[in-house]
Amino acid sequence: MALELTDANFQATVLDSDKLTLVDFWAEWCGPCRAIGPVIEELAKEYDGKVNVGKVNVDHNPNLSVNYGITSIPAILFIKGGQIVDKQIGAVPKSVLDKKIQSHI
């Protein structure tokens, strides 16, 4: 299951991790966010132990959204070693996200 990332746990869970972390910025009212949600959960299961997969609710964690310049959702950031190594804006097929993960692990 994807981790629930918040303003409070983001530093320890994502930025301080030595693993690649996929971070999905989403909101409950966003149709494309809801459409890609099951894909994010599948990736969390498939890469369990290898890649951290988490979700940031932009309505509940506005600081993270501002810090990362999130203006469109869903926005998926790939963070490794505290740095953004890739990103994807909008709902895309699982294969696109899978390819991005593979290129960074």
NORCORRA-V924508 format. One record per pair of residues at least 12 apart in sequence whose C-alpha atoms are under 6 Angstrom apart, sorted by the first residue. I is the first residue (numbers start at 1). J is the second residue. If there is no record, write none. Layout:
BEGIN
i: <I & I>
j: <J & J>
END
This chain:
BEGIN
i: <1 & 1 & 2 & 2 & 2 & 2 & 3 & 4 & 4 & 5 & 5 & 5 & 6 & 7 & 15 & 18 & 19 & 20 & 20 & 20 & 21 & 21 & 21 & 21 & 21 & 22 & 22 & 22 & 23 & 23 & 23 & 23 & 24 & 24 & 24 & 24 & 25 & 25 & 25 & 25 & 26 & 26 & 26 & 26 & 27 & 27 & 32 & 33 & 36 & 74 & 75 & 75 & 76>
j: <41 & 44 & 41 & 44 & 53 & 54 & 54 & 54 & 55 & 54 & 55 & 56 & 61 & 61 & 82 & 81 & 51 & 51 & 79 & 80 & 51 & 52 & 53 & 78 & 79 & 53 & 77 & 78 & 54 & 55 & 76 & 77 & 55 & 56 & 75 & 76 & 55 & 56 & 74 & 75 & 57 & 58 & 73 & 74 & 57 & 58 & 91 & 74 & 91 & 90 & 88 & 89 & 88>
END
